[in-house]
Amino acid sequence: MKWFEIRKRLFKFATLFISLSTVTYIFNYIFRPSEIDIYHFGTPLGISLSLVFFDLMFSKEKKD
């Protein structure tokens, strides 16, 4: 992979992770305000990683 593609994927990962974390926090604040003190990053982290890097599992490695 070229540096440009890696940088693009990392930017997309960070954007998705922050967006999903914010949405999860807001929904927890609205629907479960009593449990707002504990927040888990596992779900947004897993979803972001899978959406951004899933296609790399099936791509063939280029040989120079």
Secondary structure, 3 states (H helix, E strand, C coil): CCHHHHHHHHHHHHHHHHHHHHHHHHHHHHHCHHHCCCCCCHHHHHHHHHHHHHHHHCCCCCCC
